[in-house]
Amino acid sequence: TFGHKYGGTIYGFLFTSDIINNLLVGTLSRTLLYYGGWNGFFLCLAGFGLLAFTITCFFPVAPCPGPRPHRTEVEAALITSEPIPQEHSQHSPSLPQSQTIESIMQEDSKVLA
């Protein structure tokens, strides 16, 4: 696809065009066969294929969707490996301090030695 910026729109058009195409073929095929025969039916389908190819040629060769949007709510939900410094006040109870994986591994190696 063309990246995260237009990916949803492109897939929306893709599936919508498939639904519309199926409806048009189902409703117009009898009329096309009646007025143009199999040759008219083939030429009509080939014309739409040529139109789709022409539109595709105007797409950029190397699309660049741009930078990702900054999402603070996602970053706030991430768990960091560094401990969060906490200020101790006289009014709040003392909470256990978080430890990083490195400090836990160092403590374990001291206990095993």
All heavy atoms as an XYZ file, in Angstrom:
874
protein
N       0.845     -1.192      0.000
C       0.000      0.000      0.000
C       0.875      1.235      0.000
O       2.075      1.162     -0.122
C      -0.918      0.014      1.234
O      -0.106      0.147      2.397
C      -1.755     -1.228      1.314
N       0.259      2.366      0.212
C       0.973      3.626      0.219
C       1.265      4.092      1.636
O       1.440      5.275      1.869
C       0.170      4.682     -0.538
C       0.191      4.457     -2.012
C      -0.814      3.743     -2.630
C       1.235      4.929     -2.765
C      -0.785      3.528     -3.988
C       1.279      4.717     -4.133
C       0.268      4.017     -4.743
N       1.320      3.203      2.582
C       1.704      3.569      3.940
C       0.519      3.783      4.859
O      -0.640      3.547      4.508
N       0.843      4.216      6.056
C      -0.167      4.351      7.096
C      -1.098      5.533      6.860
O      -2.209      5.554      7.367
C       0.514      4.500      8.454
C       1.408      5.700      8.538
N       2.709      5.673      8.088
C       1.173      6.951      8.967
C       3.243      6.868      8.254
N       2.340      7.656      8.786
N      -0.672      6.517      6.099
C      -1.479      7.717      5.923
C      -2.696      7.459      5.033
O      -3.804      7.879      5.352
C      -0.619      8.833      5.342
C      -1.319     10.173      5.289
C      -0.362     11.255      4.855
C      -1.037     12.601      4.854
N      -0.144     13.666      4.415
N      -2.513      6.752      3.927
C      -3.600      6.521      2.978
C      -3.993      5.049      2.855
O      -4.826      4.711      2.028
C      -3.207      7.040      1.596
C      -2.952      8.521      1.563
C      -1.676      9.018      1.368
C      -3.989      9.426      1.754
C      -1.428     10.379      1.344
C      -3.758     10.788      1.735
C      -2.482     11.258      1.537
O      -2.248     12.593      1.523
N      -3.410      4.190      3.662
C      -3.682      2.756      3.555
C      -5.146      2.406      3.730
O      -5.720      1.636      2.968
N      -5.793      2.975      4.747
C      -7.207      2.685      4.988
C      -8.099      3.152      3.863
O      -9.037      2.458      3.446
N      -7.812      4.319      3.322
C      -8.606      4.854      2.211
C      -8.450      3.993      0.967
O      -9.426      3.688      0.278
C      -8.165      6.299      1.898
O      -8.280      7.068      3.091
C      -9.008      6.910      0.813
N      -7.217      3.576      0.701
C      -6.978      2.753     -0.491
C      -7.683      1.411     -0.370
O      -8.335      0.951     -1.317
C      -5.463      2.588     -0.721
C      -4.867      3.913     -1.161
C      -5.175      1.506     -1.749
C      -3.362      3.929     -1.227
N      -7.595      0.758      0.786
C      -8.289     -0.510      0.951
C      -9.800     -0.325      0.923
O     -10.530     -1.181      0.436
C      -7.852     -1.208      2.240
C      -6.578     -1.984      2.069
C      -5.392     -1.554      2.628
C      -6.573     -3.149      1.318
C      -4.220     -2.266      2.449
C      -5.411     -3.868      1.135
C      -4.243     -3.417      1.704
O      -3.090     -4.123      1.517
N     -10.280      0.799      1.425
C     -11.723      1.077      1.341
C     -12.188      1.178     -0.095
O     -13.212      0.605     -0.478
N     -11.438      1.915     -0.921
C     -11.788      2.015     -2.343
C     -11.669      0.671     -3.040
O     -12.469      0.335     -3.911
C     -10.902      3.044     -3.053
C     -11.335      4.462     -2.839
C     -10.419      5.410     -2.420
C     -12.641      4.850     -3.058
C     -10.810      6.723     -2.228
C     -13.048      6.155     -2.869
C     -12.122      7.093     -2.453
N     -10.661     -0.115     -2.665
C     -10.455     -1.410     -3.295
C     -11.660     -2.323     -3.078
O     -12.207     -2.891     -4.030
C      -9.183     -2.061     -2.740
C      -8.867     -3.466     -3.228
C      -8.457     -3.418     -4.683
C      -7.781     -4.080     -2.383
N     -12.104     -2.457     -1.832
C     -13.222     -3.359     -1.549
C     -14.544     -2.783     -2.035
O     -15.432     -3.525     -2.461
C     -13.266     -3.693     -0.068
C     -12.104     -4.546      0.369
C     -11.174     -4.061      1.270
C     -11.920     -5.813     -0.152
C     -10.095     -4.836      1.660
C     -10.845     -6.596      0.228
C      -9.933     -6.098      1.130
N     -14.700     -1.459     -1.992
C     -15.921     -0.850     -2.513
C     -16.017     -1.042     -4.019
O     -17.088     -1.359     -4.546
C     -15.948      0.655     -2.169
O     -15.863      0.796     -0.752
C     -17.226      1.299     -2.663
N     -14.901     -0.878     -4.723
C     -14.936     -1.063     -6.170
C     -15.237     -2.510     -6.536
O     -15.901     -2.778     -7.546
C     -13.615     -0.631     -6.800
O     -12.572     -1.495     -6.393
N     -14.775     -3.456     -5.738
C     -15.074     -4.866     -5.998
C     -16.571     -5.131     -5.862
O     -17.166     -5.833     -6.687
C     -14.275     -5.747     -5.033
C     -14.357     -7.212     -5.390
O     -14.347     -7.535     -6.592
O     -14.447     -8.035     -4.461
N     -17.201     -4.557     -4.848
C     -18.646     -4.742     -4.658
C     -19.420     -4.111     -5.814
O     -20.340     -4.719     -6.382
C     -19.076     -4.144     -3.302
C     -18.480     -4.969     -2.158
C     -20.593     -4.091     -3.182
C     -18.613     -4.319     -0.799
N     -19.053     -2.887     -6.174
C     -19.747     -2.195     -7.268
C     -19.539     -2.937     -8.590
O     -20.473     -3.077     -9.389
C     -19.273     -0.730     -7.366
C     -19.756      0.032     -6.132
C     -19.763     -0.062     -8.634
C     -19.203      1.420     -6.012
N     -18.317     -3.434     -8.821
C     -18.036     -4.187    -10.036
C     -18.930     -5.422    -10.131
O     -19.496     -5.707    -11.194
C     -16.561     -4.584    -10.069
C     -16.206     -5.381    -11.297
O     -16.679     -5.086    -12.377
N     -15.394     -6.404    -11.109
N     -19.066     -6.153     -9.053
C     -19.913     -7.351     -9.078
C     -21.365     -7.003     -9.337
O     -22.061     -7.722    -10.069
C     -19.771     -8.125     -7.767
C     -18.418     -8.771     -7.634
O     -17.789     -9.123     -8.628
N     -17.946     -8.919     -6.416
N     -21.841     -5.913     -8.748
C     -23.229     -5.501     -8.994
C     -23.432     -5.085    -10.454
O     -24.446     -5.438    -11.074
C     -23.607     -4.346     -8.068
C     -23.742     -4.699     -6.584
C     -23.967     -3.439     -5.766
C     -24.884     -5.667     -6.371
N     -22.485     -4.344    -11.020
C     -22.620     -3.901    -12.410
C     -22.547     -5.067    -13.392
O     -23.319     -5.120    -14.354
C     -21.537     -2.870    -12.739
C     -21.717     -1.493    -12.119
C     -20.523     -0.608    -12.438
C     -23.001     -0.851    -12.595
N     -21.636     -5.991    -13.167
C     -21.541     -7.150    -14.066
C     -22.822     -7.975    -13.998
O     -23.349     -8.425    -15.022
C     -20.298     -7.994    -13.716
C     -20.335     -9.347    -14.413
C     -19.035     -7.253    -14.099
N     -23.349     -8.132    -12.796
C     -24.580     -8.913    -12.657
C     -25.777     -8.258    -13.314
O     -26.633     -8.944    -13.898
N     -25.863     -6.943    -13.237
C     -27.041     -6.273    -13.793
C     -26.881     -5.892    -15.261
O     -27.868     -5.844    -15.988
C     -27.362     -5.000    -12.983
O     -26.226     -4.146    -12.977
C     -27.762     -5.333    -11.575
N     -25.663     -5.610    -15.715
C     -25.479     -5.139    -17.083
C     -25.035     -6.210    -18.071
O     -25.018     -5.962    -19.280
C     -24.454     -3.989    -17.107
C     -24.845     -2.730    -16.346
C     -23.726     -1.710    -16.408
C     -26.125     -2.146    -16.922
N     -24.677     -7.382    -17.600
C     -24.150     -8.390    -18.523
C     -25.201     -8.838    -19.543
O     -24.880     -9.015    -20.718
C     -23.615     -9.597    -17.752
O     -24.636    -10.203    -16.999
N     -26.424     -8.991    -19.124
C     -27.470     -9.416    -20.060
C     -27.693     -8.355    -21.141
O     -27.826     -8.671    -22.332
C     -28.778     -9.687    -19.313
C     -29.907    -10.139    -20.237
C     -31.123    -10.555    -19.497
N     -30.836    -11.876    -18.919
C     -31.573    -12.473    -18.016
N     -32.645    -11.896    -17.553
N     -31.260    -13.655    -17.571
N     -27.686     -7.075    -20.747
C     -27.875     -5.984    -21.710
C     -26.705     -5.906    -22.680
O     -26.896     -5.718    -23.896
C     -28.024     -4.642    -20.957
O     -29.061     -4.767    -19.988
C     -28.350     -3.514    -21.900
N     -25.480     -6.035    -22.158
C     -24.299     -5.998    -23.036
C     -24.307     -7.161    -24.022
O     -23.962     -6.984    -25.200
C     -23.011     -6.026    -22.198
C     -22.630     -4.733    -21.495
C     -21.444     -4.964    -20.565
C     -22.291     -3.669    -22.515
N     -24.680     -8.336    -23.554
C     -24.732     -9.494    -24.455
C     -25.828     -9.325    -25.508
O     -25.659     -9.733    -26.665
C     -24.957    -10.775    -23.660
C     -23.747    -11.304    -22.888
C     -24.151    -12.475    -22.005
C     -22.651    -11.724    -23.853
N     -26.941     -8.715    -25.131
C     -28.046     -8.539    -26.072
C     -27.672     -7.548    -27.181
O     -27.919     -7.796    -28.356
C     -29.293     -8.056    -25.323
C     -30.477     -7.820    -26.213
C     -31.207     -8.885    -26.737
C     -30.873     -6.526    -26.553
C     -32.292     -8.676    -27.568
C     -31.943     -6.295    -27.381
C     -32.657     -7.379    -27.885
O     -33.737     -7.169    -28.712
N     -27.089     -6.399    -26.820
C     -26.780     -5.364    -27.804
C     -25.432     -5.549    -28.500
O     -25.273     -5.161    -29.653
C     -26.817     -3.967    -27.164
C     -28.218     -3.514    -26.848
C     -28.637     -3.410    -25.532
C     -29.115     -3.191    -27.854
C     -29.917     -2.997    -25.226
C     -30.404     -2.778    -27.567
C     -30.806     -2.682    -26.253
O     -32.076     -2.275    -25.965
N     -24.451     -6.120    -27.840
C     -23.126     -6.196    -28.447
C     -22.611     -7.595    -28.647
O     -21.556     -7.776    -29.252
N     -23.290     -8.579    -28.134
C     -22.808     -9.949    -28.232
C     -21.577    -10.132    -27.361
O     -21.243     -9.295    -26.512
N     -20.908    -11.249    -27.582
C     -19.722    -11.536    -26.782
C     -18.596    -10.565    -27.093
O     -17.795    -10.223    -26.208
C     -19.255    -12.972    -26.991
C     -20.154    -13.948    -26.293
C     -21.056    -14.772    -26.865
C     -20.238    -14.166    -24.882
N     -21.717    -15.495    -25.909
C     -21.227    -15.150    -24.665
C     -19.605    -13.633    -23.769
C     -21.584    -15.606    -23.405
C     -19.959    -14.084    -22.504
C     -20.927    -15.061    -22.340
N     -18.506    -10.100    -28.345
C     -17.465     -9.125    -28.685
C     -17.678     -7.807    -27.943
O     -16.727     -7.205    -27.427
C     -17.421     -8.882    -30.197
C     -16.850    -10.060    -30.950
O     -16.057    -10.815    -30.407
N     -17.261    -10.210    -32.198
N     -18.901     -7.320    -27.885
C     -19.205     -6.080    -27.158
C     -18.955     -6.234    -25.666
O     -18.455     -5.315    -25.008
N     -19.306     -7.415    -25.149
C     -19.079     -7.692    -23.732
C     -17.578     -7.662    -23.432
O     -17.129     -7.029    -22.470
C     -19.685     -9.065    -23.386
C     -19.727     -9.376    -21.928
C     -20.680     -8.797    -21.103
C     -18.833    -10.271    -21.366
C     -20.730     -9.085    -19.757
C     -18.872    -10.570    -20.028
C     -19.823     -9.974    -19.214
N     -16.795     -8.326    -24.282
C     -15.346     -8.362    -24.097
C     -14.743     -6.963    -24.221
O     -13.891     -6.563    -23.425
C     -14.697     -9.305    -25.121
C     -13.204     -9.228    -25.114
C     -12.467     -9.844    -24.116
C     -12.529     -8.521    -26.097
C     -11.081     -9.767    -24.105
C     -11.158     -8.432    -26.095
C     -10.426     -9.056    -25.089
N     -15.162     -6.192    -25.237
C     -14.606     -4.853    -25.439
C     -14.935     -3.920    -24.272
O     -14.120     -3.087    -23.890
C     -15.106     -4.270    -26.764
C     -14.536     -4.932    -28.026
C     -15.201     -4.363    -29.270
C     -13.033     -4.731    -28.078
N     -16.117     -4.047    -23.717
C     -16.494     -3.218    -22.559
C     -15.603     -3.540    -21.357
O     -15.088     -2.640    -20.695
C     -17.966     -3.441    -22.230
S     -18.547     -2.418    -20.859
N     -15.418     -4.829    -21.081
C     -14.564     -5.229    -19.961
C     -13.108     -4.836    -20.209
O     -12.405     -4.374    -19.300
C     -14.670     -6.727    -19.709
C     -16.019     -7.223    -19.185
C     -15.995     -8.730    -19.038
C     -16.358     -6.570    -17.873
N     -12.645     -4.979    -21.453
C     -11.282     -4.588    -21.789
C     -11.103     -3.075    -21.668
O     -10.041     -2.600    -21.244
C     -10.934     -5.049    -23.202
N     -12.109     -2.306    -22.008
C     -12.043     -0.841    -21.879
C     -11.889     -0.418    -20.429
O     -11.102      0.482    -20.110
N     -12.633     -1.062    -19.530
C     -12.487     -0.734    -18.113
C     -11.123     -1.172    -17.584
O     -10.535     -0.500    -16.739
C     -13.614     -1.359    -17.288
C     -14.890     -0.575    -17.363
C     -15.999     -1.104    -17.987
C     -14.969      0.693    -16.819
C     -17.178     -0.391    -18.059
C     -16.147      1.422    -16.886
C     -17.253      0.880    -17.510
N     -10.606     -2.282    -18.077
C      -9.263     -2.705    -17.683
C      -8.210     -1.713    -18.146
O      -7.263     -1.397    -17.415
N      -8.371     -1.186    -19.375
C      -7.454     -0.181    -19.895
C      -7.547      1.112    -19.089
O      -6.530      1.750    -18.802
C      -7.757      0.080    -21.367
C      -6.830      1.055    -22.083
C      -5.398      0.527    -22.101
C      -7.325      1.298    -23.492
N      -8.744      1.495    -18.701
C      -8.927      2.677    -17.859
C      -8.222      2.501    -16.511
O      -7.535      3.414    -16.043
C     -10.424      2.951    -17.654
C     -10.766      4.124    -16.746
C     -10.336      5.444    -17.385
C     -12.252      4.132    -16.438
N      -8.363      1.331    -15.901
C      -7.692      1.065    -14.625
C      -6.177      1.106    -14.785
O      -5.465      1.645    -13.925
C      -8.131     -0.288    -14.077
N      -5.664      0.555    -15.885
C      -4.223      0.595    -16.148
C      -3.727      2.032    -16.320
O      -2.676      2.414    -15.797
C      -3.884     -0.234    -17.387
C      -2.443     -0.139    -17.796
C      -1.459     -0.771    -17.048
C      -2.070      0.605    -18.897
C      -0.131     -0.678    -17.409
C      -0.735      0.711    -19.270
C       0.235      0.066    -18.519
N      -4.488      2.839    -17.034
C      -4.113      4.237    -17.251
C      -4.063      5.001    -15.935
O      -3.126      5.769    -15.680
C      -5.096      4.911    -18.228
O      -5.159      4.149    -19.424
C      -4.683      6.331    -18.539
N      -5.045      4.798    -15.088
C      -5.060      5.464    -13.783
C      -3.868      5.008    -12.945
O      -3.227      5.808    -12.260
C      -6.397      5.193    -13.058
C      -7.534      5.906    -13.784
C      -6.333      5.643    -11.598
C      -8.913      5.532    -13.287
N      -3.534      3.724    -13.006
C      -2.398      3.189    -12.253
C      -1.088      3.823    -12.694
O      -0.186      4.030    -11.879
C      -2.335      1.657    -12.410
O      -3.571      1.100    -12.015
C      -1.228      1.057    -11.574
N      -0.962      4.158    -13.968
C       0.271      4.777    -14.461
C       0.520      6.154    -13.863
O       1.644      6.632    -13.840
C       0.229      4.881    -15.980
S       0.384      3.285    -16.793
N      -0.516      6.804    -13.356
C      -0.356      8.121    -12.750
C      -0.015      8.058    -11.259
O       0.198      9.096    -10.637
C      -1.617      8.966    -12.966
C      -1.779      9.415    -14.383
C      -2.701      8.800    -15.209
C      -1.002     10.440    -14.889
C      -2.851      9.208    -16.524
C      -1.140     10.854    -16.200
C      -2.069     10.239    -17.019
N       0.031      6.867    -10.679
C       0.432      6.746     -9.279
C       1.918      7.055     -9.148
O       2.694      6.790    -10.066
C       0.164      5.336     -8.746
C      -1.288      5.043     -8.487
C      -1.705      3.735     -8.357
C      -2.221      6.034     -8.364
C      -3.020      3.438     -8.102
C      -3.546      5.753     -8.111
C      -3.947      4.455     -7.979
N       2.351      7.596     -8.010
C       3.785      7.873     -7.847
C       4.594      6.580     -7.798
O       4.142      5.563     -7.284
C       3.863      8.626     -6.521
C       2.597      8.299     -5.811
C       1.573      8.007     -6.851
N       5.804      6.638     -8.338
C       6.670      5.464     -8.387
C       7.166      5.105     -6.992
O       7.174      3.946     -6.593
C       7.865      5.716     -9.335
C       8.829      4.548     -9.305
C       7.366      5.965    -10.732
N       7.580      6.111     -6.229
C       8.089      5.901     -4.869
C       7.256      6.742     -3.909
O       7.623      7.869     -3.581
C       9.559      6.269     -4.771
N       6.105      6.230     -3.468
C       5.247      7.029     -2.590
C       5.908      7.266     -1.234
O       6.621      6.416     -0.717
C       3.983      6.183     -2.460
C       4.429      4.805     -2.732
C       5.568      4.907     -3.706
N       5.689      8.420     -0.677
C       6.247      8.773      0.623
C       5.115      9.351      1.474
O       4.688     10.479      1.235
C       7.368      9.786      0.454
S       8.138     10.216      2.001
N       4.608      8.591      2.430
C       3.452      9.063      3.185
C       3.764     10.153      4.194
O       2.876     10.777      4.713
C       2.954      7.806      3.891
C       4.166      6.975      4.041
C       5.010      7.258      2.831
N       5.024     10.405      4.508
C       5.361     11.434      5.477
C       5.588     10.837      6.853
O       5.477      9.628      7.064
N       5.901     11.684      7.814
C       6.189     11.180      9.157
C       4.924     10.686      9.845
O       3.818     11.135      9.548
C       6.761     12.405      9.880
C       6.179     13.568      9.160
C       6.040     13.137      7.729
N       5.124      9.754     10.766
C       3.981      9.257     11.528
C       3.486     10.334     12.481
O       4.270     11.102     13.014
C       4.376      8.024     12.344
C       4.565      6.806     11.496
C       4.745      5.592     12.406
N       4.882      4.410     11.617
C       3.874      3.597     11.326
N       2.685      3.852     11.764
N       4.082      2.532     10.596
N       2.181     10.376     12.718
C       1.669     11.375     13.648
C       2.111     11.070     15.079
O       2.282      9.910     15.457
C       0.145     11.256     13.506
C      -0.093      9.927     12.904
C       1.134      9.579     12.106
N       2.310     12.119     15.866
C       2.732     11.967     17.254
C       1.516     11.601     18.094
O       0.531     12.330     18.124
C       3.347     13.274     17.751
C       3.929     13.160     19.116
N       5.049     12.402     19.375
C       3.555     13.707     20.291
C       5.333     12.483     20.661
N       4.443     13.279     21.234
N       1.564     10.463     18.776
C       0.427      9.992     19.575
C       0.861      9.861     21.023
O       1.478      8.886     21.418
C      -0.077      8.669     19.030
C      -0.581      8.822     17.603
C      -1.263      7.628     17.092
N      -2.306      7.188     17.995
C      -2.937      6.030     17.874
N      -2.628      5.242     16.899
N      -3.855      5.676     18.728
N       0.529     10.847     21.804
C       0.966     10.871     23.197
C       0.281      9.805     24.034
O       0.875      9.285     24.978
C       0.708     12.253     23.817
O      -0.680     12.581     23.660
C       1.548     13.311     23.145
N      -0.957      9.444     23.691
C      -1.656      8.436     24.496
C      -1.015      7.063     24.367
O      -1.028      6.263     25.294
C      -3.150      8.375     24.158
C      -3.477      7.874     22.766
C      -3.471      8.943     21.699
O      -3.158     10.101     22.006
O      -3.800      8.619     20.548
N      -0.421      6.778     23.200
C       0.264      5.505     23.017
C       1.576      5.505     23.784
O       1.924      4.534     24.449
C       0.507      5.233     21.515
C       1.367      4.002     21.317
C      -0.812      5.083     20.792
N       2.311      6.592     23.705
C       3.575      6.682     24.414
C       3.377      6.633     25.921
O       4.204      6.099     26.646
C       4.311      7.953     24.006
C       4.798      7.917     22.580
C       5.431      9.229     22.159
O       5.629     10.091     23.029
O       5.733      9.363     20.979
N       2.279      7.186     26.404
C       2.021      7.180     27.836
C       1.712      5.773     28.340
O       1.947      5.458     29.507
C       0.858      8.119     28.166
N       1.205      4.905     27.471
C       0.845      3.547     27.879
C       2.030      2.593     27.847
O       1.942      1.480     28.351
C      -0.259      3.006     26.975
N       3.150      3.003     27.258
C       4.307      2.133     27.162
C       4.981      1.965     28.523
O       5.059      2.897     29.313
C       5.321      2.688     26.163
C       4.834      2.772     24.719
C       5.895      3.440     23.872
C       4.514      1.409     24.179
N       5.488      0.772     28.790
C       6.204      0.491     30.025
C       7.688      0.670     29.748
O       8.244      0.043     28.857
C       5.914     -0.938     30.518
C       4.429     -1.094     30.784
C       6.752     -1.253     31.748
C       4.023     -2.505     31.096
N       8.322      1.504     30.505
C       9.741      1.743     30.299
C      10.557      0.805     31.177
O      10.081      0.288     32.180
C      10.108      3.193     30.639
O       9.811      3.419     32.018
C       9.317      4.162     29.783
N      11.817      0.597     30.797
C      12.687     -0.280     31.589
C      13.427      0.491     32.670
O      14.062     -0.102     33.526
C      13.692     -0.988     30.680
O      14.517     -0.024     30.064
N      13.366      1.798     32.618
C      14.025      2.614     33.628
C      13.047      2.928     34.757
O      11.863      3.136     34.514
C      14.538      3.921     33.016
C      15.602      3.705     31.961
C      16.843      3.061     32.544
O      17.252      3.426     33.655
O      17.403      2.171     31.875
N      13.531      2.980     35.983
C      12.622      3.318     37.081
C      12.195      4.780     36.997
O      12.946      5.638     36.548
C      13.465      3.062     38.330
C      14.868      3.169     37.868
C      14.874      2.711     36.437
N      10.987      5.025     37.395
C      10.451      6.374     37.404
C      10.794      7.007     38.746
O      10.439      6.462     39.797
C       8.924      6.361     37.192
C       8.596      5.729     35.839
C       8.353      7.763     37.293
C       7.127      5.481     35.626
N      11.497      8.138     38.747
C      11.840      8.751     40.030
C      10.583      9.265     40.722
O       9.728      9.881     40.097
C      12.777      9.896     39.638
C      12.532     10.145     38.194
C      12.019      8.873     37.613
N      10.486      8.972     41.995
C       9.326      9.393     42.761
C       9.785     10.301     43.889
O      10.778     10.028     44.552
C       8.598      8.182     43.337
C       8.056      7.261     42.280
C       7.376      6.059     42.900
O       7.358      5.899     44.113
N       6.832      5.203     42.062
N       9.028     11.360     44.070
C       9.333     12.260     45.166
C       8.610     11.769     46.412
O       7.429     11.442     46.366
C       8.884     13.678     44.821
C       9.629     14.277     43.653
C       9.152     15.686     43.365
O       8.500     16.285     44.237
O       9.438     16.170     42.272
N       9.326     11.709     47.513
C       8.718     11.276     48.761
C       8.244     12.502     49.520
O       8.971     13.469     49.694
C       9.739     10.503     49.612
C      10.180      9.230     48.959
N       9.352      8.148     48.853
C      11.339      8.878     48.356
C       9.984      7.169     48.227
N      11.202      7.599     47.911
N       7.043     12.449     49.947
C       6.521     13.532     50.777
C       6.145     12.963     52.139
O       6.032     11.758     52.331
C       5.320     14.193     50.102
O       4.236     13.293     50.066
N       5.922     13.821     53.061
C       5.593     13.387     54.418
C       4.174     12.850     54.495
O       3.851     12.073     55.373
C       5.759     14.553     55.384
C       7.184     15.045     55.469
C       7.282     16.287     56.326
O       6.273     16.844     56.744
N       8.519     16.717     56.582
N       3.327     13.236     53.548
C       1.918     12.847     53.610
C       1.615     11.532     52.904
O       0.592     10.930     53.164
C       1.045     13.954     53.009
C       1.234     15.275     53.674
N       0.832     15.517     54.960
C       1.801     16.418     53.232
C       1.133     16.766     55.296
N       1.730     17.335     54.250
N       2.483     11.092     52.026
C       2.199      9.861     51.293
C       2.974      8.701     51.900
O       4.096      8.880     52.367
C       2.566     10.019     49.815
O       3.950     10.179     49.689
N       2.387      7.505     51.898
C       3.101      6.347     52.432
C       4.260      5.966     51.516
O       4.269      6.276     50.332
C       2.036      5.249     52.463
C       1.046      5.661     51.436
C       1.061      7.173     51.425
N       5.231      5.289     52.065
C       6.395      4.875     51.300
C       6.034      3.687     50.422
O       5.519      2.676     50.905
C       7.526      4.499     52.253
O       8.618      4.028     51.525
N       6.301      3.812     49.135
C       6.008      2.748     48.179
C       7.310      2.086     47.769
O       8.367      2.728     47.742
C       5.313      3.320     46.938
C       3.950      3.961     47.188
C       3.461      4.621     45.913
C       2.953      2.943     47.674
N       7.272      0.790     47.426
C       8.505      0.134     46.974
C       8.967      0.731     45.649
O       8.165      1.073     44.790
C       8.102     -1.330     46.825
C       6.623     -1.319     46.718
C       6.143     -0.115     47.463
N      10.282      0.871     45.478
C      10.852      1.426     44.270
C      10.910      0.348     43.190
O      11.142     -0.814     43.485
C      12.275      1.952     44.539
C      12.312      3.109     45.508
C      11.663      4.351     44.913
O      11.876      4.637     43.751
N      10.883      5.045     45.698
N      10.673      0.745     41.949
C      10.765     -0.202     40.851
C      12.231     -0.451     40.524
O      13.094      0.371     40.777
C      10.031      0.334     39.616
O      10.647      1.519     39.187
N      12.497     -1.618     39.955
C      13.859     -1.998     39.610
C      13.939     -2.303     38.126
O      12.984     -2.790     37.532
C      14.289     -3.243     40.402
C      14.338     -3.034     41.891
C      14.708     -4.337     42.584
O      14.270     -5.387     42.173
N      15.516     -4.224     43.624
N      15.092     -2.037     37.560
C      15.300     -2.404     36.165
C      15.751     -3.859     36.101
O      16.149     -4.455     37.110
C      16.362     -1.505     35.513
O      17.593     -1.718     36.187
C      15.981     -0.049     35.568
N      15.691     -4.419     34.925
C      16.100     -5.816     34.740
C      17.579     -5.975     35.052
O      18.001     -6.966     35.648
C      15.778     -6.275     33.308
C      14.265     -6.326     33.132
C      16.413     -7.608     32.992
C      13.799     -6.724     31.766
N      18.371     -4.945     34.679
C      19.802     -5.020     34.944
C      20.090     -5.096     36.442
O      20.925     -5.881     36.894
C      20.534     -3.811     34.337
C      20.568     -3.795     32.831
C      19.285     -3.220     32.224
O      18.495     -2.571     32.952
O      19.067     -3.429     31.022
N      19.388     -4.282     37.237
C      19.644     -4.305     38.681
C      19.179     -5.621     39.299
O      19.815     -6.141     40.219
C      18.962     -3.118     39.365
O      17.555     -3.209     39.238
N      18.114     -6.191     38.796
C      17.638     -7.483     39.313
C      18.650     -8.577     38.978
O      18.960     -9.416     39.819
C      16.245     -7.814     38.738
C      15.213     -6.820     39.269
C      15.848     -9.245     39.071
C      13.862     -6.937     38.631
N      19.188     -8.546     37.738
C      20.173     -9.549     37.351
C      21.457     -9.421     38.184
O      22.051    -10.425     38.562
C      20.508     -9.407     35.856
C      19.348     -9.688     34.929
S      18.767    -11.374     35.001
C      20.071    -12.165     34.108
N      21.859     -8.187     38.490
C      23.058     -7.997     39.319
C      22.835     -8.530     40.724
O      23.700     -9.180     41.301
C      23.420     -6.505     39.367
C      23.993     -5.993     38.086
C      24.203     -4.473     38.124
O      23.818     -3.817     39.079
N      24.807     -3.938     37.062
N      21.648     -8.296     41.286
C      21.350     -8.803     42.616
C      21.319    -10.324     42.629
O      21.811    -10.963     43.563
C      20.025     -8.238     43.110
C      20.072     -6.783     43.481
C      18.717     -6.247     43.923
O      17.788     -7.062     44.100
O      18.589     -5.022     44.083
N      20.752    -10.928     41.557
C      20.699    -12.379     41.481
C      22.096    -12.976     41.384
O      22.404    -14.016     41.980
C      19.855    -12.821     40.281
C      18.361    -12.644     40.527
O      17.986    -12.423     41.700
O      17.598    -12.727     39.544
N      22.974    -12.323     40.611
C      24.340    -12.850     40.484
C      25.090    -12.729     41.797
O      25.925    -13.593     42.120
C      25.092    -12.135     39.360
O      25.263    -10.766     39.699
N      24.802    -11.712     42.613
C      25.444    -11.577     43.915
C      24.963    -12.654     44.859
O      25.731    -13.194     45.654
C      25.148    -10.197     44.512
C      25.857     -9.056     43.810
C      25.456     -7.733     44.415
C      26.058     -6.575     43.657
N      25.603     -5.277     44.177
N      23.673    -12.993     44.798
C      23.096    -14.011     45.689
C      23.668    -15.380     45.321
O      23.986    -16.191     46.193
C      21.555    -14.018     45.594
C      20.963    -15.199     46.308
C      20.994    -12.718     46.165
N      23.790    -15.662     44.020
C      24.283    -16.981     43.588
C      25.784    -17.148     43.822
O      26.272    -18.267     43.926
C      23.975    -17.190     42.109
C      22.491    -17.300     41.767
C      22.295    -17.368     40.254
C      21.870    -18.505     42.447
N      26.538    -16.045     43.941
C      27.983    -16.141     44.110
C      28.381    -16.447     45.527
O      27.762    -16.560     46.459
C      28.640    -14.827     43.690
